[in-house]
Structures are given as structure tokens and as C-alpha cells.
């Protein structure tokens, strides 16, 4: 049987069925015990195969302090899906700072259940030393470093990538263009390829090839974006279950302007990697 972390990967821009986790960053000052400001809270309805109501997911952006933000996805399963251990909630969140016009990820945490054990993965960005590392801690065991690679060019997790797209960091993306970015992956950062299509009744169609490798073909997803670059519908195929979809339920909650509560001049494309 496949683990929830594999299922969560079925929709790259939206890690599903997640809960909140603690906020302490190794190598960074402890966060003040203040109430975060919620900048945006988007709700998605998740369907899988013949089941039209697998669960609900919230994609939230919080302001923790000046220039510091937390993006997170939380969710709950519905109906009979609550009875299966395969669909227990996992946890995913990213803390970022706003620097030189973009959101720079500092640490990303993912929690899931593997073979009945709680597992926590942490991707740690060390810009001063110029490396990115993955740490893994399984229930009952010590935290172990899985790998460390040089951090020479920008690498994003899925949440920081989503909000940087919203901020226009990657410039205009007309129909027919292609956007290639490096994203976090289990073994090392890998390339994610966006193929920008034309406008449809549902929204602008974007095809996504996720984590293409030599030995494994890219898994394809289709995302429809509204004018604010927010996915209103996303589709992919999950083996053994069929079509996987996520529908935005509250488009009226989209923050159209001032997502980070910053003046327009602060949204310039960065000139250098921190």
C-alpha cells in the first residue's frame, strides 16, 4: 500500500490532508508568541475517483512578523475515508522571509505515517553556508541527515513556489511559454516544468510535469488558474483510484492586491540569490 506522503504528492501545488505543526527553526531566532495575521485562507474540495467528497483542504498564508510568513496546508477527510489509516492527515508547512522582492524559504516540514510510524522530514535552507539539507526523524529514532547539496541557485518548495508565482517573481507568462524551476524532492532538488496554455471557460490551463528524471517519466498534472494566478481547479490521475481533483470553494476570499501587505515597489524581481 502507498503512504499518505505519496498521495499528498498527487497534487504538487496543494499537499493535501495536512495539519499544523510547531514553529521552531534551527539556526533562526525563536518566533515571538504573537497571534499571526491571516493574509489569505483558501478552501478546496477534494475528490478521488468515484468519491466526490474525500475531504476539504485549507491553504493559508500567515504573517508572523515584519517580512516573515508561514504558508501551510491543513485538511480533514470526510465520510468513510476517515476509517482508513491510509488517509490519516499529514502535516506540511513552510516558513519564508521576504527578501529582494521574493519569498525565500527557510525551512519546510512534512509529517506523514509510514508503516504505522510517525515520520517528520525537514528541508533546511542554509544560505550563509550555501547548502540545502534534508533531515528525517522516524518515531522512536534520532533525527538523521539524509543528504546535503550545494545551494547555488533558487530552490523552492511547493508553497513558496505558489506564492512567488502569485507575486509575479517569474515575470509575465504568456500562453505558449514554459517555466522551469527547481523544487524540493526526496533525493535532491529536481526540475519542475510548467507549460502555459491558453484561456478556457474554467481558467488559464497550465500543464505541469513534476520531477522529471531519466529513469522515471514525469507525472503530469493539469491546473486551471484565474486572473490572480490561483488554482480554481486541478486534476491528475492516481493509480488504482482514478481521477483526482481539487475545486476552489471560496474564490471570493482571494487576496487580489496586497497579499503580503507590502507597497507595490517591494514586489520587484530579485537581482541575486540570498
C-alpha positions in Angstrom: 0.0 0.0 0.0 1.1 3.5 -0.7 1.8 6.0 2.1 0.0 9.3 2.6 3.1 11.2 1.6 2.8 9.6 -1.9 -0.8 10.6 -2.1 0.0 14.1 -1.0 2.3 14.3 -3.9 -0.6 13.7 -6.3 -1.2 17.4 -6.4 2.1 19.3 -6.3 0.8 22.8 -5.7 -1.5 21.5 -2.9 -0.2 19.0 -0.4 -3.5 17.5 0.9 -4.7 16.3 4.2 -2.3 18.2 6.4 -2.3 19.6 9.9 -0.4 22.4 11.7 3.0 21.7 13.4 5.2 23.6 15.8 7.2 26.6 14.7 10.8 26.4 15.7 13.6 27.0 13.1 17.1 25.5 13.8 19.6 28.2 13.1 17.0 31.0 13.3 15.7 33.1 16.2 12.6 31.7 18.1 9.4 33.2 16.9 7.6 35.6 19.3 4.4 34.3 20.9 2.1 36.6 19.0 -1.1 35.8 17.1 -0.3 35.6 13.4 -2.2 37.7 10.9 -4.0 35.6 8.3 -3.5 37.1 4.9 -5.5 34.5 3.0 -7.4 31.3 3.6 -8.5 29.3 0.6 -10.6 26.2 0.9 -10.6 23.3 -1.6 -12.9 20.4 -2.0 -11.1 17.1 -2.8 -12.5 14.3 -5.0 -10.9 11.0 -5.9 -12.3 8.6 -8.4 -16.0 7.9 -7.8 -15.8 9.6 -4.4 -16.8 13.3 -4.8 -16.2 14.2 -1.2 -12.9 12.8 0.1 -12.2 15.9 2.1 -11.5 19.6 2.5 -8.2 21.4 2.5 -7.2 24.9 3.6 -4.3 26.7 2.0 -3.4 29.5 4.4 -0.8 32.3 4.4 0.0 33.9 7.7 2.2 36.9 8.6 4.3 36.0 11.6 6.1 39.4 11.8 7.7 42.0 9.6 8.8 40.3 6.4 8.2 36.8 7.9 5.5 34.5 6.6 4.1 31.0 7.2 2.4 29.1 4.4 0.6 25.9 5.4 -2.0 23.4 4.2 -4.4 21.7 6.6 -7.2 19.3 5.9 -9.6 16.7 7.1 -11.0 13.6 5.4 -14.8 13.1 5.0 -17.1 10.1 5.4 -15.8 6.6 5.0 -12.3 7.9 4.3 -11.9 8.7 8.0 -11.9 4.9 8.7 -8.8 4.2 6.7 -5.3 4.7 8.1 -4.0 5.4 4.6 -5.8 8.8 4.6 -4.8 10.0 8.1 -3.8 13.7 8.0 -0.1 14.5 7.3 1.5 17.9 8.0 3.2 20.4 5.7 4.2 24.0 6.2 6.9 26.4 5.0 8.3 29.5 6.8 9.6 32.2 4.5 11.1 35.6 4.6 10.5 38.4 2.1 13.9 39.4 0.6 14.7 41.3 -2.6 11.2 41.0 -3.9 10.5 37.3 -3.4 9.6 34.9 -0.6 12.7 32.9 0.4 12.0 29.5 2.1 13.9 28.9 5.3 12.6 25.5 6.4 9.9 23.1 5.2 8.4 20.4 7.4 6.4 17.4 6.2 4.9 14.8 8.6 3.3 11.5 7.5 2.7 8.0 8.6 4.8 5.2 7.2 4.3 1.6 8.3 2.4 2.8 11.3 5.2 5.1 12.4 5.2 8.9 12.5 7.9 10.4 10.3 9.0 14.0 10.1 11.1 15.4 7.2 12.7 18.8 7.3 14.3 20.6 4.4 16.7 23.2 5.8 17.9 26.1 3.7 21.3 27.5 4.9 22.0 30.5 2.7 25.0 31.6 4.7 26.9 28.3 4.2 25.3 27.8 0.7 23.7 24.4 1.2 20.4 22.6 1.4 19.9 19.6 3.6 17.2 17.0 4.3 16.7 15.6 7.8 14.5 12.7 8.7 13.2 11.6 12.1 11.2 8.4 12.4 9.2 7.8 15.6 11.5 6.2 18.2 14.7 7.1 16.4 17.1 10.0 16.3 17.0 12.7 13.6 19.3 11.8 10.8 20.6 13.8 7.9 19.6 12.2 4.6 21.6 14.4 2.2 23.2 17.8 1.7 23.7 19.6 -1.6 25.0 23.0 -2.6 22.5 25.7 -2.8 23.8 27.7 -5.8 20.5 28.8 -7.4 17.0 29.4 -6.1 15.2 26.2 -5.0 11.6 26.3 -3.9 9.2 24.1 -2.1 5.7 23.9 -3.5 4.2 26.5 -1.2 6.9 29.2 -1.6 6.7 28.5 -5.4 3.0 29.1 -5.4 3.2 32.4 -3.6 6.1 33.6 -5.6 4.1 32.9 -8.8 1.3 35.0 -7.2 3.8 37.8 -6.6 4.9 37.8 -10.3 8.5 37.0 -9.4 9.0 34.9 -12.6 7.7 37.7 -14.8 5.0 37.6 -17.4 4.0 34.1 -18.5 2.1 34.4 -21.8 0.3 31.4 -23.5 2.8 29.1 -25.2 5.6 29.9 -22.8 7.4 27.5 -20.5 8.6 28.0 -16.9 11.3 25.7 -15.4 12.1 25.9 -11.7 14.0 23.7 -9.2 11.8 22.2 -6.4 12.4 20.1 -3.4 12.3 16.3 -3.9 13.1 13.2 -1.8 16.6 12.6 -3.3 17.7 16.1 -4.3 16.1 19.2 -5.9 14.6 18.4 -9.3 13.2 20.4 -12.2 9.5 21.2 -12.4 8.3 22.3 -15.8 5.2 24.5 -16.3 3.7 24.7 -19.8 1.5 27.7 -20.1 -1.6 27.2 -22.2 -4.5 29.4 -23.3 -7.6 30.7 -21.6 -10.6 28.4 -21.2 -14.0 28.8 -19.5 -12.5 27.3 -16.4 -9.4 29.5 -16.4 -5.9 29.5 -18.0 -4.7 26.0 -18.5 -1.3 25.1 -17.2 0.2 21.6 -17.6 2.8 20.6 -15.1 5.5 17.9 -15.4 6.6 17.2 -11.9 10.1 15.9 -11.0 11.2 14.6 -14.4 14.1 12.0 -14.1 16.0 9.8 -16.6 14.6 6.6 -15.1 11.1 7.8 -14.4 8.8 9.7 -16.7 7.3 13.0 -15.4 3.9 12.8 -13.7 1.5 15.2 -15.4 -1.0 17.5 -13.8 -3.4 20.0 -15.2 -4.2 23.2 -13.3 -6.6 26.0 -14.2 -5.7 29.5 -13.0 -7.8 32.5 -12.5 -6.5 36.1 -13.3 -5.0 36.2 -9.8 -2.9 33.1 -10.6 -4.8 31.0 -8.1 -5.8 27.4 -9.0 -9.5 27.1 -9.2 -9.4 23.5 -10.4 -6.6 20.9 -10.6 -6.6 17.4 -12.0 -4.3 14.4 -12.1 -4.6 10.6 -12.1 -3.9 8.4 -9.1 -3.1 4.8 -9.9 -5.8 2.3 -8.7 -8.2 5.2 -7.8 -8.7 7.2 -10.9 -9.1 11.0 -11.4 -8.0 13.3 -8.5 -9.5 16.8 -8.5 -9.4 19.8 -6.2 -12.0 22.6 -6.6 -11.7 26.0 -5.0 -14.8 26.7 -2.9 -14.3 30.3 -1.8 -12.9 32.4 -4.7 -14.2 35.5 -3.0 -11.6 35.1 -0.3 -8.7 35.5 -2.8 -6.5 38.5 -1.8 -6.3 40.3 -5.2 -3.9 43.0 -4.1 -1.5 43.5 -1.2 -1.2 39.8 -0.4 1.9 40.5 1.7 0.6 43.9 2.8 3.6 45.5 1.1 3.9 48.6 -1.2 3.9 47.9 -4.9 7.7 48.7 -5.2 8.5 45.8 -2.9 7.4 43.3 -5.5 10.3 43.7 -7.8 12.1 40.7 -9.3 15.2 39.9 -7.2 18.6 40.5 -8.6 20.6 38.0 -6.6 20.2 34.8 -4.5 20.4 35.5 -0.8 
